């Protein structure tokens, strides 16, 4: 059963598709996107409930056009998915996210792919294609959570990112 579909909100017909998906009881999440702040807001207003792996495969944050990242961080009602491995987001970027975003709206996800290997120190490595683009990571959600706690993030809050928050997000169907 399909629970979540990711859509780039700036594409022609995206708002109509987001409404249709939402009406079907499927969560529309915005991602793989070059959306501006206002395009992300329009996607949210059409019924999107989340941002797929914030900062990754999307327009970056800019001080003149905060884009979909800025929308995801500032909107109090949208959930954001965070890949907390060492390849997708710098630990300082994670700190920025956790300081700005309501902790009840953060969901830690994995971008681990089959062909990755975990190193002896547990950090693993990312999968990079021939063009140098990150294709996936190597940490499970549990490993990512341990990494966050090791970096000093509150253990109870981190646990909510992988337990209560995903349940809350999925129960919004």
C-alpha angles and dihedrals in degrees: 000000000000112000104167134023123189117221132178101233095207094065120105110268094013095124092052091048092048090053092048093048092047091049088054090057095254121129113242111212124186120230149113081065148143091198122152120226091264093048090052089048090052089051090051091048089052089057109277110148103187151028116234114230098336117233092014125103090356144094110290125240114271128182091234097040113023091189126189091325092058091046092050093049096045104038107093095205104047121090119225127207114218126197101209100188120118093254103055103041133022113235089245090055088051089052090051091051094047093048095049106034124072102257090226090064098053122098121185111218135178126238092188115148131200098252097055125108129211114228123224091260090055096243096109121187138261125251109245123190125220090271091057095252118144107243099180146325138251107228128097120223090258092052091048090051091051089050091053092049090048088054090056103263114146109271096216092050092047089051090054089054089063102033121023098026097054088048090051091047094050093044089062088080 
